[in-house]
Amino acid sequence: MIKTRVNICGVEFKNPVIAASGTFGFGREYSDFFPLSKLGGISTKGLTLEKREGNKGIRIYETTGGLLNSIGLQNPGIDGFIREELPYLEKQDTVIIANVGGSTIEEYVKAVERLNETSIHMIELNISCPNVKEGGMAFGIKAETAYEVVSQVKKVCKKPLIVKLSPNAENIVHMAESCVKAGADGLSLVNTFSGMAIDIRLRKPVFDNIIAGLSGPCIKPIALRMVYEVSKAVNVPIIGIGGIMNYEDALEFIMAGAWAVQVGSGNFINPYISLEIIEGIESFMLEEGIEGLDQIRGVV
């Protein structure tokens, strides 16, 4: 018998594979390919207090070994999510993680307060959003700013609070420690790296916002290193993210210290990828005589 279940902050996941925020919508499109109940969980598209239309111009651009995106947090807003998307997710028999963003601490707090009374299982706080009151620098760049937003959200949050770390932080380990000190129940890492692309024919940046987020296989070795370093520094569950394309990648993150993983850009290439990763992990455990993931978690 093998056990793929993991318990993160009191929430039971049937397996460690979660669909990453921003790559899976709210699951409807992927339900045509496999039952969403097969997933350990779904991290929703990034939600903000009010509805957002997102960025203009090109939003997705393929680059060597990955994708650049500049979506701009297009989403239906918290109320729209609760009204239109949550009833569907509630029927899917999987863990629901609400990914929350904001431009001010007040927006984060109000959004989380609205979600407190819903059926979602966890909050994933996206601190890579620009802090408009501080000139647009992301909350997740400086440890002091991250501490402030996490501590204020923790005061009102009634759900387990996972903080999603930006790899663009000044020091990822200090950032992790600061978020845990502020009350984070767990951490997910990493979000996208800052990158850009230039159209040489037009002599201008591809994206209207110039800077975009880089994800995909090209970031995996760096993301893996960051998960390893953070797992040695903090004593809370970690969800690993970054370029996971197969079960071997997922197992590397678990061996580096992750309790679970999120699959992102791979969903655009292969809609069955999460299912294949789950099956691959199960086969590996059977072949290697591994009864539970705790036997290999953090072995490196």
Summary of the structure (lengths in Angstrom):
residues: 300
radius of gyration: 18.0
end to end distance: 24.5
largest distance: 59.1
contacts: 1079
relative contact order: 0.16
helix: 36%
strand: 22%
